[in-house]
Amino acid sequence: QVQLAESGGGLVQAGVSLTLSCTANGRTDTGRTFSDYAVTWFRQAPGKEREFVATVTWTGLSTGYADSVKGRFTISRDNTRNTAHLAMNDLSTEDTAVYFCAAGTGSRTPDGYPYWGQGTRVTVFS
C-alpha cells in the first residue's frame, strides 16, 4: 500500500507563511507508487466537511487550486524524493483546519483517493 504522512502544521499568526509536506512510501499490489498518482491537499475545519485545496498531476506539470487559496498557496511535488509540498502564504484565520494529503485520481472530491495521510493541524490566530 501507498502510505502518506503529512508534516509542517502548527500554530501561526495571520499573515505569515507555512509549508506543509507530504512524504510517501510503499507500493500497491500492482506495483504502483506515489509517482503514479495525482496528489491533492484537502482540509477540514471544525464542524465543516472536508474541502479541496490544491492538486498536482503525477508529472507535476499541471496544478489546480480552490478559489479561496488561489494566489496564496502553491502545490509542488518531487517524485525523486516521494514528497509533495503545499506552500501557504498570507495565512488567515479562515485557513485554520486539519490538512490532509491524498494520492489518487486528481478529482476535487475526496471520493477519488484511495490513499490518505493522517493530517496535520494548522491553526491561524489573529
DSSP file (Angstrom, degrees, kcal/mol; ACC not computed):
  #  RESIDUE AA STRUCTURE BP1 BP2  ACC     N-H-->O    O-->H-N    N-H-->O    O-->H-N    TCO  KAPPA ALPHA  PHI   PSI    X-CA   Y-CA   Z-CA
    1    1 A Q              0   0    0      0, 0.0     2,-0.6     0, 0.0    26,-0.3   0.000 360.0 360.0 360.0 151.9    0.0    0.0    0.0
    2    2 A V        -     0   0    0     24,-0.2     2,-0.4    31,-0.1    24,-0.2  -0.781 360.0-161.3 -85.7 122.9    1.0    3.6   -0.5
    3    3 A Q  E     -A   25   0A   0     22,-3.1    22,-1.9    -2,-0.6     2,-0.4  -0.897   4.2-164.4-111.1 135.9    1.4    5.3    2.8
    4    4 A L  E     -A   24   0A   0    112,-0.6     2,-0.4    -2,-0.4   114,-0.4  -0.911   6.0-172.4-120.6 144.7    1.4    9.1    3.2
    5    5 A A  E     -A   23   0A   0     18,-1.8    18,-2.7    -2,-0.4     2,-0.2  -0.975   9.9-153.0-139.8 124.3    2.5   11.2    6.2
    6    6 A E  E     +A   22   0A   0     -2,-0.4     2,-0.3    16,-0.2    16,-0.2  -0.606  18.8 168.4 -92.0 154.8    2.0   15.0    6.5
    7    7 A S  E     +A   21   0A   0     14,-2.0    14,-2.7    -2,-0.2   113,-0.1  -0.970  41.0  67.4-153.6 165.6    4.1   17.3    8.5
    8    8 A G        +     0   0    0     -2,-0.3    11,-0.2     1,-0.3    14,-0.0   0.361  60.3 134.2 105.8  -4.7    4.7   21.0    8.9
    9    9 A G        +     0   0    0     12,-0.1     2,-0.3    90,-0.1    -1,-0.3  -0.156  23.0 132.6 -70.0 172.6    1.5   22.2   10.6
   10   10 A G  E     -d  122   0B   0    111,-0.8   113,-2.8   110,-0.1     2,-0.6  -0.989  57.3 -62.7 170.9-172.8    1.5   24.4   13.6
   11   11 A L  E     +d  123   0B   0     -2,-0.3     2,-0.3   111,-0.2   113,-0.2  -0.911  58.7 165.6-103.5 118.1    0.1   27.5   15.4
   12   12 A V  E     -d  124   0B   0    111,-2.9   113,-2.6    -2,-0.6     2,-0.2  -0.909  36.1-109.5-135.3 158.7    0.9   30.6   13.5
   13   13 A Q  E >   -d  125   0B   0     -2,-0.3     3,-1.6   111,-0.2   113,-0.2  -0.585  48.6 -89.3 -85.1 149.9   -0.2   34.2   13.4
   14   14 A A  T 3  S+     0   0    0    111,-2.9    78,-0.2     1,-0.2    -1,-0.1  -0.259 110.6  32.1 -56.7 141.1   -2.2   35.6   10.5
   15   15 A G  T 3  S+     0   0    0     76,-3.1    75,-0.5     1,-0.3    -1,-0.2   0.196  93.7 109.0  97.7 -16.1   -0.2   36.9    7.6
   16   16 A V    <   -     0   0    0     -3,-1.6    75,-2.2    75,-0.2    -1,-0.3  -0.305  64.7-114.6 -89.2 176.7    2.7   34.5    7.9
   17   17 A S        +     0   0    0     72,-0.2     2,-0.3    73,-0.2    72,-0.2  -0.778  27.1 179.8-111.2 155.3    3.7   31.7    5.7
   18   18 A L  E     - B   0  88A   0     70,-2.5    70,-3.2    -2,-0.3     2,-0.5  -0.982  14.6-149.2-151.9 142.2    3.9   28.0    6.3
   19   19 A T  E     - B   0  87A   0     -2,-0.3     2,-0.3    68,-0.2    68,-0.2  -0.971   9.7-158.1-120.4 125.3    4.8   25.0    4.2
   20   20 A L  E     - B   0  86A   0     66,-2.6    66,-2.4    -2,-0.5     2,-0.3  -0.726   8.6-154.7 -95.7 147.6    3.3   21.6    4.6
   21   21 A S  E     -AB   7  85A   0    -14,-2.7   -14,-2.0    -2,-0.3     2,-0.4  -0.925   8.4-161.2-123.5 149.9    5.0   18.4    3.4
   22   22 A C  E     -AB   6  84A   0     62,-2.7    62,-1.9    -2,-0.3     2,-0.4  -0.985  11.1-167.4-130.0 119.1    3.6   15.0    2.4
   23   23 A T  E     -AB   5  83A   0    -18,-2.7   -18,-1.8    -2,-0.4     2,-0.3  -0.908   6.9-164.2-112.6 134.1    6.0   12.1    2.4
   24   24 A A  E     +A    4   0A   0     58,-2.7     2,-0.3    -2,-0.4   -20,-0.2  -0.824  13.4 167.2-118.6 153.0    5.1    8.8    0.7
   25   25 A N  E     +A    3   0A   0    -22,-1.9   -22,-3.1    -2,-0.3     2,-0.1  -0.972  38.8  43.2-152.2 166.6    6.4    5.2    0.8
   26   26 A G        -     0   0    0     -2,-0.3     8,-0.5   -24,-0.2     2,-0.3  -0.162  61.3-115.3  91.2 173.8    5.3    1.8   -0.3
   27   27 A R        -     0   0    0    -26,-0.3     6,-0.2     6,-0.1     2,-0.0  -0.964  23.7-105.1-146.1 160.0    3.7    0.5   -3.4
   28   28 A T    >   -     0   0    0      4,-2.6     3,-1.8    -2,-0.3    -2,-0.0  -0.229  41.9 -97.0 -79.9 174.0    0.4   -1.1   -4.4
   29   29 A D  T 3  S+     0   0    0      1,-0.3    -1,-0.1     2,-0.1     0, 0.0   0.760 127.3  52.8 -62.6 -24.3   -0.2   -4.8   -5.1
   30   30 A T  T 3  S-     0   0    0      2,-0.1    -1,-0.3     0, 0.0    -2,-0.0   0.345 123.9-104.0 -94.4   6.2    0.1   -3.9   -8.8
   31   31 A G  S <  S+     0   0    0     -3,-1.8     2,-0.2     1,-0.3    -2,-0.1   0.525  70.4 145.7  89.4   6.3    3.4   -2.1   -8.3
   32   32 A R        -     0   0    0      2,-0.0    -4,-2.6     4,-0.0    -1,-0.3  -0.506  25.7-170.1 -78.1 147.0    2.2    1.5   -8.5
   33   33 A T    >   -     0   0    0     -6,-0.2     3,-2.2    -2,-0.2     4,-0.3  -0.673  42.2 -78.6-126.5-178.5    3.9    4.0   -6.3
   34   34 A F  G >  S+     0   0    0     -8,-0.5     3,-1.8     1,-0.3    -7,-0.1   0.848 123.5  61.3 -49.0 -42.6    3.4    7.6   -5.3
   35   35 A S  G 3  S+     0   0    0      1,-0.3    -1,-0.3    44,-0.2    44,-0.1   0.593  95.4  62.6 -69.4  -9.4    4.8    9.0   -8.6
   36   36 A D  G <  S+     0   0    0     -3,-2.2     2,-0.3     2,-0.1    -1,-0.3   0.496  98.8  68.1 -89.2  -5.1    1.9    7.2  -10.5
   37   37 A Y  S <  S-     0   0    0     -3,-1.8    68,-0.2    -4,-0.3     2,-0.2  -0.830  81.9-114.1-119.1 150.7   -0.8    9.3   -8.7
   38   38 A A  E     -E  104   0B   0     66,-2.1    66,-2.4    -2,-0.3     2,-0.4  -0.507  34.3-140.1 -66.6 150.6   -2.0   12.8   -8.6
   39   39 A V  E     -EF 103  56B   0     17,-2.3    17,-2.5    64,-0.2     2,-0.4  -0.973  22.0-178.0-119.6 133.8   -1.5   14.4   -5.2
   40   40 A T  E     -EF 102  55B   0     62,-2.6    62,-2.2    -2,-0.4     2,-0.5  -0.982  19.6-142.3-133.5 140.3   -4.1   16.6   -3.7
   41   41 A W  E     +EF 101  54B   0     13,-3.1    12,-2.4    -2,-0.4    13,-1.6  -0.893  22.5 178.2 -99.7 130.9   -4.4   18.6   -0.5
   42   42 A F  E     -EF 100  52B   0     58,-2.7    58,-2.9    -2,-0.5     2,-0.3  -0.814   9.3-157.2-117.4 164.8   -7.7   18.7    1.3
   43   43 A R  E     -EF  99  51B   0      8,-2.4     8,-3.3    -2,-0.3     2,-0.4  -0.988   6.8-158.4-142.2 155.0   -8.6   20.4    4.5
   44   44 A Q  E     -E   98   0B   0     54,-2.2    54,-2.3    -2,-0.3     6,-0.2  -0.944   8.4-160.4-137.8 114.8  -11.2   20.1    7.1
   45   45 A A    >   -     0   0    0      4,-0.5     3,-2.3    -2,-0.4    52,-0.2  -0.534  45.4 -74.4 -86.9 158.4  -12.1   22.9    9.5
   46   46 A P  T 3  S+     0   0    0      0, 0.0    -1,-0.1     0, 0.0     3,-0.1  -0.288 118.8   4.5 -55.5 128.0  -14.0   22.2   12.8
   47   47 A G  T 3  S+     0   0    0      1,-0.3     2,-0.3    -3,-0.1    -2,-0.0   0.532 113.8 101.1  77.3   5.6  -17.6   21.4   12.1
   48   48 A K  S <  S-     0   0    0     -3,-2.3    -1,-0.3     1,-0.1     2,-0.1  -0.788  74.8-100.6-121.5 164.4  -17.2   21.5    8.3
   49   49 A E        -     0   0    0     -2,-0.3    -4,-0.5     1,-0.1     2,-0.2  -0.395  49.1 -88.9 -77.5 158.9  -16.8   19.0    5.5
   50   50 A R        -     0   0    0     -6,-0.2     2,-0.3    -2,-0.1    -6,-0.2  -0.498  52.9-163.0 -66.7 133.4  -13.5   18.1    4.0
   51   51 A E  E     -F   43   0B   0     -8,-3.3    -8,-2.4    -2,-0.2     2,-0.1  -0.911  20.9-103.6-127.6 151.3  -12.8   20.5    1.2
   52   52 A F  E     +F   42   0B   0     56,-0.4   -10,-0.2    -2,-0.3     3,-0.1  -0.410  36.5 167.1 -67.9 140.5  -10.5   20.6   -1.8
   53   53 A V  E     -     0   0B   0    -12,-2.4    13,-2.6     1,-0.3     2,-0.3   0.681  58.5 -24.2-117.4 -58.3   -7.4   22.9   -1.6
   54   54 A A  E     -FG  41  65B   0    -13,-1.6   -13,-3.1    11,-0.2    -1,-0.3  -0.991  50.3-161.0-160.8 152.7   -5.0   22.1   -4.3
   55   55 A T  E     -FG  40  64B   0      9,-2.4     9,-2.0    -2,-0.3     2,-0.4  -0.979   1.7-165.2-140.1 152.4   -3.9   19.3   -6.7
   56   56 A V  E     -FG  39  63B   0    -17,-2.5   -17,-2.3    -2,-0.3     7,-0.2  -0.999  26.1-118.8-136.8 137.8   -0.9   18.4   -8.8
   57   57 A T    >   -     0   0    0      5,-2.4     3,-0.8    -2,-0.4   -20,-0.1  -0.135  35.9 -98.9 -69.3 170.4   -0.8   15.8  -11.6
   58   58 A W  T 3  S+     0   0    0      1,-0.3   -21,-0.1   -22,-0.2    -1,-0.1   0.807 125.6  49.7 -63.7 -28.2    1.6   12.9  -11.4
   59   59 A T  T 3  S-     0   0    0    -23,-0.1    -1,-0.3     3,-0.0    20,-0.1   0.714 105.2-129.1 -80.3 -19.9    4.1   14.6  -13.7
   60   60 A G  S <  S+     0   0    0     -3,-0.8    17,-0.1     2,-0.2    -2,-0.1   0.473  80.8 109.8  84.0   2.2    4.0   17.8  -11.6
   61   61 A L  S    S+     0   0    0      1,-0.1     2,-0.4    -5,-0.0    -3,-0.1   0.690  70.9  47.1 -87.7 -18.7    3.3   19.8  -14.7
   62   62 A S        +     0   0    0      2,-0.0    -5,-2.4     0, 0.0     2,-0.3  -0.977  63.3 178.7-129.5 137.8   -0.3   20.8  -14.0
   63   63 A T  E     -G   56   0B   0     -2,-0.4     2,-0.3    -7,-0.2    -7,-0.2  -0.878   8.8-164.2-131.9 163.0   -1.9   22.2  -10.9
   64   64 A G  E     -G   55   0B   0     -9,-2.0    -9,-2.4    -2,-0.3     2,-0.3  -0.991   7.6-164.5-148.0 150.0   -5.3   23.4   -9.7
   65   65 A Y  E     -G   54   0B   0     -2,-0.3   -11,-0.2   -11,-0.2     2,-0.2  -0.954  26.0-110.0-136.9 150.4   -6.5   25.4   -6.7
   66   66 A A    >>  -     0   0    0    -13,-2.6     3,-1.5    -2,-0.3     4,-1.3  -0.505  37.6-117.4 -69.0 148.8   -9.6   26.2   -4.8
   67   67 A D  T 34 S+     0   0    0      1,-0.3     3,-0.2     2,-0.2    -1,-0.1   0.840 112.2  63.3 -58.2 -33.1  -10.6   29.8   -5.4
   68   68 A S  T 34 S+     0   0    0      1,-0.2    -1,-0.3     3,-0.0   -15,-0.0   0.694 115.2  29.0 -68.6 -18.2  -10.1   30.5   -1.7
   69   69 A V  T X> S+     0   0    0     -3,-1.5     3,-2.4   -16,-0.2     4,-2.3   0.481  84.9 127.2-118.9  -6.7   -6.4   29.8   -1.9
   70   70 A K  T 3< S+     0   0    0     -4,-1.3     4,-0.1     1,-0.3   -16,-0.0  -0.289  81.3  16.1 -58.8 131.5   -5.5   30.8   -5.4
   71   71 A G  T 34 S+     0   0    0      2,-0.5    -1,-0.3     1,-0.1     3,-0.1   0.223 125.8  59.0  89.0 -14.5   -2.6   33.2   -5.5
   72   72 A R  T <4 S+     0   0    0     -3,-2.4    17,-1.8     1,-0.1     2,-0.3   0.715  98.5  53.4-112.0 -35.0   -1.7   32.4   -1.9
   73   73 A F  E  <  -C   88   0A   0     -4,-2.3    -2,-0.5    15,-0.2     2,-0.4  -0.781  59.9-165.8-107.4 147.8   -0.9   28.7   -1.9
   74   74 A T  E     -C   87   0A   0     13,-2.4    13,-3.0    -2,-0.3     2,-0.4  -0.990   5.3-157.7-133.8 125.9    1.4   26.7   -4.2
   75   75 A I  E     +C   86   0A   0     -2,-0.4     2,-0.3    11,-0.2    11,-0.2  -0.808  21.2 161.0-100.8 143.0    1.4   23.0   -4.6
   76   76 A S  E     -C   85   0A   0      9,-2.0     9,-2.7    -2,-0.4     2,-0.3  -0.950  18.1-156.7-150.6 168.3    4.5   21.1   -5.8
   77   77 A R  E     -C   84   0A   0     -2,-0.3     2,-0.4     7,-0.3     7,-0.3  -0.990  11.6-156.5-149.2 156.0    6.0   17.6   -5.8
   78   78 A D  E >>> -C   83   0A   0      5,-2.9     5,-1.9    -2,-0.3     3,-1.2  -0.871   7.3-173.0-133.1  98.6    9.3   15.9   -6.1
   79   79 A N  T 345S+     0   0    0     -2,-0.4     3,-0.2     1,-0.3   -44,-0.2   0.733  83.5  64.2 -68.3 -21.2    8.9   12.3   -7.4
   80   80 A T  T 345S+     0   0    0      1,-0.2    -1,-0.3     3,-0.1   -45,-0.0   0.770 114.8  32.4 -71.5 -22.9   12.6   11.6   -6.8
   81   81 A R  T <45S-     0   0    0     -3,-1.2    -1,-0.2     2,-0.2    -2,-0.2   0.332 107.1-123.7-111.3   3.6   12.0   12.1   -3.1
   82   82 A N  T  <5 +     0   0    0     -4,-0.5   -58,-2.7    -3,-0.2     2,-0.3   0.911  69.7 125.9  53.0  46.0    8.4   10.9   -3.0
   83   83 A T  E   < -BC  23  78A   0     -5,-1.9    -5,-2.9   -60,-0.2     2,-0.3  -0.932  42.6-168.1-132.8 156.7    7.3   14.1   -1.5
   84   84 A A  E     -BC  22  77A   0    -62,-1.9   -62,-2.7    -2,-0.3     2,-0.3  -0.964  12.9-158.1-136.4 154.6    4.8   16.8   -2.1
   85   85 A H  E     -BC  21  76A   0     -9,-2.7    -9,-2.0    -2,-0.3     2,-0.4  -0.945  14.6-156.5-135.7 154.4    4.5   20.3   -0.6
   86   86 A L  E     -BC  20  75A   0    -66,-2.4   -66,-2.6    -2,-0.3     2,-0.6  -0.913  14.0-161.1-130.3 105.2    1.9   23.0    0.0
   87   87 A A  E     -BC  19  74A   0    -13,-3.0   -13,-2.4    -2,-0.4     2,-0.5  -0.770  10.6-165.6 -87.5 122.9    3.4   26.4    0.4
   88   88 A M  E     -BC  18  73A   0    -70,-3.2   -70,-2.5    -2,-0.6     2,-0.3  -0.943   6.6-175.9-118.3 120.2    0.9   28.7    2.1
   89   89 A N        +     0   0    0    -17,-1.8   -72,-0.2    -2,-0.5   -73,-0.1  -0.772  61.8  15.1-112.2 157.5    1.4   32.4    2.2
   90   90 A D  S    S-     0   0    0    -75,-0.5    -1,-0.2    -2,-0.3   -73,-0.2   0.914  82.6-159.1  49.6  53.2   -0.6   35.2    3.8
   91   91 A L        -     0   0    0    -75,-2.2   -76,-3.1    -3,-0.3     2,-0.3  -0.285   9.5-166.5 -65.1 145.7   -2.5   32.8    6.1
   92   92 A S    >   -     0   0    0    -78,-0.2     3,-2.0   -77,-0.1     4,-0.2  -0.816  39.2-101.3-125.3 169.3   -5.8   33.9    7.6
   93   93 A T  G >  S+     0   0    0      1,-0.3     3,-1.6    -2,-0.3    31,-0.3   0.784 119.0  68.4 -61.1 -25.1   -7.9   32.5   10.4
   94   94 A E  G 3  S+     0   0    0      1,-0.3    -1,-0.3   -49,-0.0   -49,-0.0   0.667  90.2  63.5 -67.3 -15.6  -10.1   31.1    7.6
   95   95 A D  G <  S+     0   0    0     -3,-2.0    -1,-0.3     2,-0.0     2,-0.3   0.479  71.9 122.2 -87.1  -2.9   -7.3   28.7    6.8
   96   96 A T    <   +     0   0    0     -3,-1.6     2,-0.3    -4,-0.2    27,-0.2  -0.442  41.3 104.4 -63.0 124.1   -7.5   27.0   10.2
   97   97 A A  E    S- H   0 122B   0     25,-2.1    25,-2.9    -2,-0.3     2,-0.5  -0.970  76.3 -81.8-178.6 170.9   -8.1   23.3    9.6
   98   98 A V  E     -EH  44 121B   0    -54,-2.3   -54,-2.2    -2,-0.3     2,-0.5  -0.890  47.7-146.0 -91.4 128.3   -6.6   19.9    9.5
   99   99 A Y  E     -EH  43 120B   0     21,-3.1    21,-2.2    -2,-0.5     2,-0.4  -0.836  15.5-170.2-103.7 131.5   -4.8   19.5    6.2
  100  100 A F  E     -E   42   0B   0    -58,-2.9   -58,-2.7    -2,-0.5     2,-0.4  -0.929  12.2-149.7-118.8 139.6   -4.6   16.1    4.5
  101  101 A C  E     -E   41   0B   0     -2,-0.4    16,-2.1   -60,-0.2     2,-0.3  -0.874  20.4-174.9-103.1 148.2   -2.6   14.9    1.5
  102  102 A A  E     -EI  40 116B   0    -62,-2.2   -62,-2.6    -2,-0.4     2,-0.5  -0.989  18.4-144.6-142.4 147.0   -4.1   12.2   -0.7
  103  103 A A  E     +EI  39 115B   0     12,-2.0    12,-1.4    -2,-0.3     2,-0.2  -0.957  53.3  81.9-115.4 128.4   -2.9   10.2   -3.7
  104  104 A G  E    S-E   38   0B   0    -66,-2.4   -66,-2.1    -2,-0.5     9,-0.2  -0.789  85.2 -18.5 179.5-135.9   -5.4    9.3   -6.4
  105  105 A T  S    S-     0   0    0      7,-2.3     8,-0.1    -2,-0.2   -66,-0.1   0.682  75.6-111.4 -81.1 -20.5   -7.2   10.5   -9.4
  106  106 A G        +     0   0    0      1,-0.3   -67,-0.1   -68,-0.2     7,-0.1   0.468  64.3 152.1  96.2   3.0   -6.8   14.2   -9.2
  107  107 A S        -     0   0    0      5,-0.2    -1,-0.3     1,-0.1    -3,-0.0  -0.239  52.5-130.3 -62.0 155.6  -10.5   14.7   -8.5
  108  108 A R  S    S+     0   0    0     -3,-0.1   -56,-0.4   -56,-0.1    -1,-0.1   0.312  89.1  73.2 -91.9   8.4  -11.6   17.7   -6.5
  109  109 A T  S >  S-     0   0    0    -58,-0.1     3,-1.4     1,-0.1    -2,-0.1  -0.915  88.9-120.6-118.1 151.7  -13.7   15.5   -4.3
  110  110 A P  G >  S+     0   0    0      0, 0.0     3,-1.4     0, 0.0    -1,-0.1   0.696  99.2  81.9 -62.5 -18.0  -12.4   13.1   -1.6
  111  111 A D  G 3  S+     0   0    0      1,-0.3    -3,-0.0     3,-0.0     0, 0.0   0.772  81.9  61.8 -60.7 -26.8  -14.0   10.1   -3.4
  112  112 A G  G <  S+     0   0    0     -3,-1.4    -7,-2.3     1,-0.1    -1,-0.3   0.200  87.5  86.4 -87.9  18.7  -11.2    9.7   -5.9
  113  113 A Y    <   +     0   0    0     -3,-1.4    -9,-0.2    -9,-0.2    -1,-0.1  -0.927  40.1 174.5-130.0 110.4   -8.5    9.0   -3.4
  114  114 A P  S    S+     0   0    0      0, 0.0     2,-0.5     0, 0.0   -10,-0.1   0.676  73.2  60.7 -81.4 -16.6   -7.6    5.6   -2.0
  115  115 A Y  E     +I  103   0B   0    -12,-1.4   -12,-2.0  -112,-0.1     2,-0.3  -0.947  62.7 167.8-123.2 128.7   -4.6    6.8   -0.1
  116  116 A W  E     -I  102   0B   0     -2,-0.5  -112,-0.6   -14,-0.2   -14,-0.2  -0.963  26.4-133.0-136.0 148.2   -4.6    9.4    2.7
  117  117 A G        -     0   0    0    -16,-2.1  -112,-0.2    -2,-0.3     3,-0.1  -0.360  34.7-106.6 -85.8 179.4   -2.3   10.7    5.3
  118  118 A Q        -     0   0    0   -114,-0.4  -113,-0.1     1,-0.2   -18,-0.1   0.624  62.2-115.1 -83.8 -15.1   -3.3   11.2    9.0
  119  119 A G        -     0   0    0    -18,-0.1     2,-0.4     1,-0.0   -19,-0.2   0.042  15.3-122.4  98.5 152.1   -3.5   15.0    8.6
  120  120 A T  E     - H   0  99B   0    -21,-2.2   -21,-3.1  -113,-0.1     2,-0.4  -1.000  26.3-124.6-133.2 135.3   -1.5   17.9   10.1
  121  121 A R  E     - H   0  98B   0     -2,-0.4  -111,-0.8   -23,-0.2     2,-0.5  -0.616  20.9-170.7 -88.3 133.5   -3.2   20.7   12.0
  122  122 A V  E     -dH  10  97B   0    -25,-2.9   -25,-2.1    -2,-0.4     2,-0.5  -0.987   4.2-176.5-119.8 122.7   -2.8   24.3   11.0
  123  123 A T  E     -d   11   0B   0   -113,-2.8  -111,-2.9    -2,-0.5     2,-0.5  -0.981   4.5-167.5-121.7 123.4   -4.2   26.9   13.4
  124  124 A V  E     -d   12   0B   0     -2,-0.5     2,-0.3   -31,-0.3  -111,-0.2  -0.942   5.5-169.0-113.0 124.7   -4.0   30.6   12.4
  125  125 A F  E      d   13   0B   0   -113,-2.6  -111,-2.9    -2,-0.5    -2,-0.0  -0.835 360.0 360.0-113.4 152.5   -4.7   33.3   15.1
  126  126 A S              0   0    0     -2,-0.3  -113,-0.1  -113,-0.2    -1,-0.1   0.422 360.0 360.0 -96.5 360.0   -5.2   37.0   14.5
